[in-house]
Amino acid sequence: MGARGRGSRGEFALAWQAGLLANHGRAAFGAAAYAAVDLDVRADRPVLNSRLGVLPRYRRWLGRGASLDLSVGPVVELPRSGAARLLTSSDVAIGWADDVALSGRVDVRKGSRPAWFLGVRFGADQVTEALEAQGIALVLWGVIRFFEKAAGG
């Protein structure tokens, strides 16, 4: 979960990654399947676009449970309107014990300004809680939008 840093108010991103890492001493190498959706919570049609890709990943263990994750790879962006576009997505995260990480991501497309995302990433043990939090947030957004529309806003 994260906020889009392209200067747009009301936009946030939900992203999911699932993959494998193989430890080699204080480092780990692997890859993750990546899926994301950008939402504009102020719009009637909130889904702005989605992205799919495979991201190679490198993890460096920094100490007892702390880690630094780096990944860069091609991602296909599927905008709500228009043709699919190829992006390069780069992700950096500092995590603790595979529970939670602070993350930053930048998506770059030829001929366009980079899109920045800052957020929080949850580990495998927190997947259920993270999905529940995302679901609750989307339901609350729907209820608020319903009442705004009913009140004429």
C-alpha positions as CSV (number, residue, x, y, z in Angstrom):
1,M,0.0,0.0,0.0
2,G,1.4,3.4,-0.8
3,A,0.7,6.9,-2.0
4,R,1.5,8.1,-5.5
5,G,3.9,11.0,-5.5
6,R,3.1,12.4,-8.9
7,G,1.5,15.5,-7.5
8,S,-2.1,14.1,-7.5
9,R,-4.2,14.3,-4.4
10,G,-6.4,11.4,-3.6
11,E,-4.3,8.8,-5.4
12,F,-2.9,5.7,-3.9
13,A,-1.5,2.4,-5.0
14,L,-2.2,-1.2,-4.0
15,A,0.4,-3.7,-5.0
16,W,1.0,-7.3,-4.5
17,Q,4.1,-9.4,-4.9
18,A,4.6,-13.1,-4.5
19,G,7.9,-14.8,-5.1
20,L,10.8,-16.8,-3.9
21,L,14.2,-15.9,-2.5
22,A,17.2,-18.2,-2.0
23,N,19.6,-17.3,0.8
24,H,23.3,-17.3,0.1
25,G,25.0,-16.2,3.4
26,R,24.1,-12.5,4.1
27,A,22.4,-12.1,0.6
28,A,19.4,-13.6,-1.1
29,F,18.4,-13.7,-4.8
30,G,15.1,-14.4,-6.4
31,A,12.2,-13.0,-8.3
32,A,8.6,-12.0,-7.6
33,A,5.4,-11.8,-9.7
34,Y,4.1,-8.2,-9.4
35,A,0.6,-6.9,-9.8
36,A,-0.7,-3.4,-8.9
37,V,-3.6,-1.1,-9.3
38,D,-3.6,2.7,-9.0
39,L,-6.8,4.3,-7.5
40,D,-8.1,7.8,-7.4
41,V,-10.4,7.8,-4.4
42,R,-12.0,11.1,-5.5
43,A,-13.2,9.8,-8.9
44,D,-16.4,8.0,-9.8
45,R,-14.4,5.4,-11.6
46,P,-11.5,5.0,-9.2
47,V,-9.3,2.6,-11.0
48,L,-6.7,4.6,-13.0
49,N,-4.6,1.7,-14.3
50,S,-3.0,-1.6,-13.4
51,R,0.4,-3.1,-13.8
52,L,1.8,-6.6,-14.2
53,G,5.4,-7.8,-14.3
54,V,8.1,-10.0,-12.9
55,L,10.7,-8.3,-10.8
56,P,14.1,-9.9,-10.1
57,R,15.0,-9.2,-6.4
58,Y,18.2,-8.9,-4.4
59,R,18.1,-8.9,-0.5
60,R,20.9,-8.0,1.7
61,W,20.6,-9.0,5.4
62,L,21.7,-6.0,7.5
63,G,21.7,-7.7,10.8
64,R,19.4,-9.6,13.1
65,G,16.2,-9.7,10.9
66,A,16.8,-6.3,9.2
67,S,17.1,-6.3,5.4
68,L,17.5,-4.2,2.3
69,D,15.6,-5.3,-0.8
70,L,16.3,-4.0,-4.3
71,S,14.4,-4.9,-7.5
72,V,14.3,-3.6,-11.0
73,G,12.4,-5.0,-13.9
74,P,10.0,-4.6,-16.8
75,V,6.4,-4.0,-16.0
76,V,3.4,-3.7,-18.4
77,E,1.0,-0.9,-17.5
78,L,-2.6,-1.3,-18.5
79,P,-4.2,2.2,-18.4
80,R,-8.0,2.5,-18.1
81,S,-8.1,4.1,-21.5
82,G,-5.4,3.6,-24.1
83,A,-2.9,1.0,-25.1
84,A,-0.6,-1.0,-22.9
85,R,2.8,0.5,-22.2
86,L,6.1,-0.9,-21.0
87,L,7.6,0.6,-17.9
88,T,10.8,0.0,-15.9
89,S,9.9,-0.4,-12.2
90,S,12.5,0.0,-9.5
91,D,11.8,-0.8,-5.8
92,V,13.8,-0.3,-2.6
93,A,12.6,-1.4,0.8
94,I,14.1,-1.5,4.3
95,G,12.4,-4.3,6.3
96,W,12.4,-5.9,9.7
97,A,12.2,-9.7,10.2
98,D,10.1,-10.2,7.1
99,D,7.2,-8.6,8.9
100,V,7.0,-5.0,7.6
101,A,9.1,-2.8,5.3
102,L,9.1,0.9,4.3
103,S,9.3,1.0,0.6
104,G,9.8,3.4,-2.3
105,R,9.2,2.7,-5.9
106,V,9.7,4.6,-9.1
107,D,8.1,3.7,-12.5
108,V,9.8,5.2,-15.6
109,R,8.3,5.3,-19.1
110,K,10.0,6.8,-22.1
111,G,8.6,10.2,-22.9
112,S,7.0,10.7,-19.5
113,R,7.9,11.9,-16.0
114,P,8.7,9.2,-13.4
115,A,5.9,8.2,-11.1
116,W,7.0,7.9,-7.4
117,F,5.3,5.7,-4.8
118,L,6.1,5.6,-1.1
119,G,4.5,3.1,1.2
120,V,4.5,0.1,3.5
121,R,5.1,-3.5,2.5
122,F,3.9,-6.5,4.7
123,G,5.7,-9.8,4.9
124,A,4.2,-13.3,4.3
125,D,3.0,-13.7,7.9
126,Q,1.0,-10.5,7.6
127,V,-0.8,-11.1,4.3
128,T,-4.2,-11.8,5.8
129,E,-4.1,-8.7,8.0
130,A,-2.9,-6.6,5.0
131,L,-5.7,-7.9,2.7
132,E,-8.2,-7.2,5.5
133,A,-7.0,-3.7,5.9
134,Q,-7.1,-3.0,2.2
135,G,-10.7,-4.5,2.1
136,I,-11.8,-2.3,5.0
137,A,-10.3,0.8,3.5
138,L,-12.1,0.1,0.1
139,V,-15.5,-0.5,1.9
140,L,-15.1,2.7,3.9
141,W,-14.3,4.6,0.7
142,G,-17.4,3.2,-0.9
143,V,-19.7,4.1,2.0
144,I,-18.3,7.7,2.0
145,R,-18.7,8.0,-1.7
146,F,-22.3,6.7,-1.5
147,F,-23.2,9.3,1.2
148,E,-21.5,12.1,-0.8
149,K,-23.5,11.3,-3.9
150,A,-26.7,11.0,-1.9
151,A,-26.1,14.4,-0.4
152,G,-25.5,15.9,-3.8
153,G,-21.7,16.3,-3.4
